[in-house]
């Protein structure tokens, strides 16, 4: 049975104990289909959400783990939050539609959705005992925060495992949410040091009470994004399309754990969009079998995630962290915003929306621009992408970039240079449109991580070549929804 995919109750004793625990804590679980379409939620649940602080560990915030949160993060919108980047910024007539992730509850990032999709199926199958087990969340930042948030709401002990070089804001959040400071495990390195995270998890797994919820190989991560993020992107696209003829040409997302890329599998089926995977040029694993270090925080690399449907990927795009770091300054400093207003004619609303873009989000936007140029897209074409988190997670990175790159002085001339080099000057270099052999090469590269290092069987590794395997994973959504209904009924 692939990781995390169980159709029946594994341990009835654990299940019954969890039911009792959730009944006492007044916890109700939303179904995956309800997160995909919050309009189906019962008014008795959503009616009281307005008074619940979206940043508190309140069980009712589980019903905000979706893309439809309003700007105040308390209400529910008819259409998922999104922005359409103006041509004054992108230099393209094609519409670049960006879904906004920093309206998710607790962590202001969409990884809380992935965490829900990985932990809850184990709870409703009696595989995870909140009274005994600790949920271990290996991550480069946002996923472990999402895991800690979901765990705390559900009364589960959790451990965050992440590189010590991640942004200070991530650690400050974790320090306020974990039960014990020892539950934050700092591993050597930064964004690219995923193996070091795995090594730490291997040590933690020696304790049978630690359950490793590895986003890079948990199929719950893939399933929940294909079931929830994909339809949300489609809904945002259709809202933009209502203004005139429009074709969805591509979905762009950083490789990371490859969970978000699962939305591309949905969008390829529903809208015919191509799928583009983004990675840091400083660590071009998919492009060149390369290695290195980078600062596009939120996308781990130096390996091919187990849940990446590689053979369905149409483009691979390298984006430099020099670009995302510099554009973070342009988008989120007074000097940068004044330049965009005075010299590029952007409106205040358009400027304000740039604060919804964190470092990996900026990388996604740059990749979307590259795709639009590569495909020679016009006004009737759209490229879809996601802003996984917002600029608030990287305030300390602004001063670091200003000091290290611009000598502590980011002025109007520097702003103009950044705009010219990374936006107006965006090119179609460091891109790959893989043929079958290229896809096989990338797929085979994963062997060394998953079979040789992580002990996956060759049969379980190879079965992922079959498109029917990935489509079949979605059969778990109605199974889980039915199990959640039964679980909720049991908790009364």
N, C-alpha and C positions, 0 to 999 in steps of 0.2 A: 504494500500500500504506500503510494507516494507520501512524502512528508506532510503531515497536517490534514490528510484527507481520510476521515473516518465517517462512515455512514451510520454506525450504531453506537450505543452506549458501551464503553469499554469497561468501566468499573462502576457498578451500580452503587456501591457504598460511597465512593467519592461523589458521584452525581447527587445522591440524596443529601449528603452533607453540604454540598454547594447550594442546593435548592434551599435548605434550611437557612443557610448563611445569607443568601440573597433576600429571602423573605424577611428576615429580621432587619436587614439594612434597607428594605423597601427599594430594591433595585429591579428595574425592568429593562430588558434588552431590546433594542430596535432590530428589525429584520434587515437583511442586505437590500431587499427590494424597497424597503421604506427609506433607506439612506439614498438609494438611487432616485427615488421620487418622493420627497417629503410631503407632497400634497396628499399622499395616502395615509399619513399619520392621523390617528384619532385626535379630534379637537380636545379631548380630555387630557391629552398629553401635551400638545403644543400650546394650549391655551394658557398654561401657567409658566411657560418658558421665559416670558418677558421679564419676570422678576428674578430670574436666576442669573447670577454673574457668570458670563461665559468663561472666565478665567479661574473659577473655583472648582475644586474636586467634588462637584455635586453630581450624583448619578443621572440627573435629568439632562446634563450636558452630553450624554451619550446620543441624545436625539438631535444634537447639532453636528454630529460627525458626518457632514455632507457639504456639498458645494453651494448650497442654496441660502447660506446665511446672509442676512441683510448687512448693510454697511455698519450699523451699530452692533452687529454680531449677536443681536438678541432676537430679532424677527426673522421671518423666512420670506425670501424673494420668490417671485414666479419664475425667474430665469437665474441661472447661476451667475455669480459675480464675475464680470469679465471687462476687459478694456480692449478697444480697437486702436492700435497704435497709429498715430497720424503720419502721413507721408513726410511732413516736415522733419520727423525724427528718423524714420526708416529709409527715406529716399526712394520708396517703392510705391507704386500705385496699388499693388496687391494688398489686401487687408490682412494684417497680422492680428489674430484674435488670441488674447491671453486670458486664460482662466485664473482667477485670483485665489491663492491658497491661504493668505494670512487672515482670513475670516473664520477659519476653523477654530474650535474652542480649545482652551487650555494652553496650546503651544503656538498658536498662530501659524500653523504649517499643516500641509495636507498629510504628513506622515502619521498623524493620529488615526487616520482612516486605515492605513496599512496595519498599524498595531492592533486595531479592533479586529481586522480580518484575520490576524494570526492567532490571537489569544482566545477569542470567543468560541471558535469551533472546538477548541480543546476543552473549554469549560462545559459546553453543552453535551460533550461526549464522555464526561467523567474521566478525562485524561489529565486534567490539571486540578490539583487540590489547593484552593486558596489558603487553607489552614496549615498546609505543610510546604508546598512548593514555592520556590522563588522563580519569577520570570526574569530571564536574562536577555537583555536587548542589545545585541552587537550593532554598532551604528557609527556613522561619521557625524552624528549630531541630532538631526530632527527625529529620526525613527526612535532612538532611545528615549527622547523626551516624550514622544507620543506613547511609547510603551509604559513609561513611568506614570503618565497621566491616566491612561486606561487602567493600569494595575491599581493605582491608588483609589480610583473610583469604585473598582470592583473588590476592594479589600484584599488585594494580593500584594505580597512583598515582591520587590523588583530590584534589579541591578542594571545600571546603565554602563555599557562598555563603549568607550570612544577614545580617539586619539587626543593626547594632551595638548596638541597644537591647535585645536579648534577654537572658534571665537569665544571670547570671555563671556559674552551674553548667554551662550549655551550653558556654560558651567554655572553661572549665577542662577539661571532658571532651575537647573537640576538641584542645586544646593537648597533651594526653597521647597522642593517637592519630594525629595527622597526621605525615607524614614530615618536612615542612618547615613552619615557622610561616607562610611565604608562601602555603601551601595553605589558609589561612583568609582568605576575602575578606569583609570587613565592609562592608555597604552602608548608606546613610543611612536613618535612621528606625527604626521598630519593626515591630510586627505587621502593620500595614496597608500597609506600603510594599513590595508585591509587584512593582510595575512597576520599582522601582529594582533589584530582584534580576534581573529580566529584562534590564534595560539592562546590568548587569554581565556577564551571560551572553552577551549579544550581542558584547561586546568580547572575551570569552574565546573565543568561537566563531571569531574571525578566525584563530586558530591551528588548523589542521586536525587537530592531535593532541588537541585538547580535544573530548570528546564530552559534549554537554549531555544530562543525564538529568532532564528537567523533570517532576517529579511531577504537575504540573497538566495536562499533556497526554500523558503516557506511559500508553498503555492497559494496559501491564503492571501498573500500580498498580491500575487498576480490576479487571482479571482476577484478580489474586492475592487481593484482598479478597473478591470475590464467590465465589471458589473455596475460600478458606480461612477467612476471618473469618465469612462467612455461615453455613456449616455448624457452626462452633464456637459461634456464638450460638444456633443451633438446638439443639445438644447441651446447652448450659447450660439453656436454657428447658425442654427435656424432662426434665432432672434435677429442676428445681423442680416441674414439673407432676406428677411421680411422687407428690407428697404430696397431690394432689387436683385437681379440675377447674380448668383454667386455659386461657385463650385469649390468644394473643399479639396484642395490638391495635396496637402501633406499635414501630418501630425508630427511635431518635433518635441522630443524630450531627452534630457540627459540620461545616459545609461544607468548610472547609479546602481540601485539594486535591481533595476529593470521592471519594478512593479508598475510604475507610471506608464512605461512603454506598452503595457498590456492594454491600455486605453486605445492605443493605435490598432491593435488587432480588432477591437470593436469598430473603430471608425473606418477601417479598411473594408469591413463587411457592410457597414451601414451607408457609408458615404463614398466609398472608393478612394479614400485618401491613402497616399503613400506613407510609409513609416520611416522617420529619420531619427537615428540615435546619435546623441551628442556626447563628446568626451573632451577632456582637457588636452590641448595640443602638447602640453608639457609632459603628459603621460598617455601617449596615443596607443592604447592597448589594442583596440579594434582596428584602427587604421594601419598601424605598422608593427603590431606585436611589440610595441614599445613600452617604456617604463620611465619613471621620473617622479618629481614632486610638483604639486601645484596648489593653488589657493581657491579653486572654485568649490567652496565648501558646500557639501551636500551630495557629492557624487563620488563614491568610492570606486577604486579602479585597480589596475594591475591584475585583473582577472575578468572572466566572463561569468556573470551571474547565472546560477542554475535555472532561474525562472525567466531568463531572456529567451524569447522565441526567435532565435537568431535567423533561422531560415525564412522568416517572414519580414525581415528588415530590408528596406529598399535603399537607404542612404546612411552613410556614416560621416559625421562632420566633426572636425577638430576646431575648438575655440580656445584661444589663449587666455590664461588667467590675467595677463597684463591688460587685456581688453576689459574683462569684467571688473577688475580692481579699479581701473581708471574711470570707467563709466559709472561705477558706484559713486565716485566723487562728483562727476558731472551731474548725476541725477539727484544727489542728496546734499549738496552744499549750496549756500547762497550764491556764490560766484557762478557755479555751474548752472543753476536755475535761471539766474539773471541773463546769462548768455543764451540759453534756450528760448527765453522770452523775447529778448531784445533783438537777437540776431537771427533766430529761426522762426519767430512768430508763433510759438506754441502758446496756448491759452493757459490760464491758471489751473483750470480743471485737468488739463492734460499734464501739466507739470506735477500737480498733486498726485496723480495716479502713478507716477514713477516711483513713489515711495512704497508701492506694493511689490517692487521687484528687488529680491535679494540677489546674492552673487550667482547662484545657479540659475535663477530666473533670468538674469541679464544674459547669461551664457545661452539659455534657450532662445531668447529674443534675437541675439546675434546669429545663432544658427538658423533661425527662421528667416532672417534677412538673406543669409547666404543661400538658403533653399530657394527663396523667391527669385533671386538673381540667377541661380543655376538653371532653374526651370523656366526662366523668362516669363514670369507670371505678370498678369495685367490686372486691371481694375475689377474684373469679374472673377478673380481667383482669390482664395483665402488659404492662409497657412495657420494652423491651430497649434497652440503651445500652452504651457502652464507656468505660472509663477508659484513655485512650490512654497516659498515663504517671502517675507517682505524685508525691507531695508532695516527695520528695527532690530534685526538679529545681528547686524554688522556695523553698529556705530563705532566700535573700537577699531574696525578695519579702515575707516575713513582716515583717522589720524595716522595710522601706520602707513597707508599708501601715500598720503600727502608728504610724510617725512621721508620715506624710503625712495620714492620715485620723483617727487617734485621738490625735494630739498626743503620741505616745510612751507612752501609758498605755492598754493594752487590759485593762479590768477586768471584773468580773462583770456590771456594769450594761451595759457595751458589748457583752458577749457576748449578753445577753438582747435587746438592741436588734437586733443582727445576726440572731439567730434569728427574732425577731418580724417583722422587715422582709422578709427574703429567703427564709425557709422557711415559717413560718406565714402570712406575708403574700403569698406567691407568687400572682400573678393570671394571668389569661388575656389580658392586654393584649399588644400588639406581636406578634400572631400572625396568620398568613394561611393560610386554607385555599383554595389557588388553584384557580380554574376554568381552563378551557382557555385563555382569553385571558390570564389571569395567567401561566400557564406559558409561553405563547408570548412574552410580554413579557420574562420572565426569560431565556428561551433567546436571544432576539434581542439582549439586552444583551451577550452574549458576543461578538457580531460585532466590536465595536470593539476588543476585546483581540486576538482570534485572527486575524481577517481583516485589519483595518487595521494593527495593530501588529506581529503576529507572522508575517504572510504566509501564513496558511492559505488554501487556495483556497475559494471559496464552495461548490463542490460537496462538498468534504470537511467543511465546516462544516455544511451542510444535511443530509447523509446521517444525521447523529445524531438527526434528528427521528423516524426510523423505529424502533419498538421491536425490530424484527427485527435491526437493526444491533447493538444491545447484547447480545441473546441470542446472536447469531452470534459475538461475541467469545469466548464460552466454548468454542468449537470449538478454540481455541488450546491449551487445557489438555492434551488428549491428544497434540496435536502436540508441545508442549514436553516432556511427559513421555517420549514416545518418543525425542525428540532427546537428552534427558538420559541415558536408558538407553544410547543409542549412544555418547554422549560418555564416560560412565563406563566402558563396555566398552573404548573406545579407550585410555583412560588405564590400564586394567588395574589 
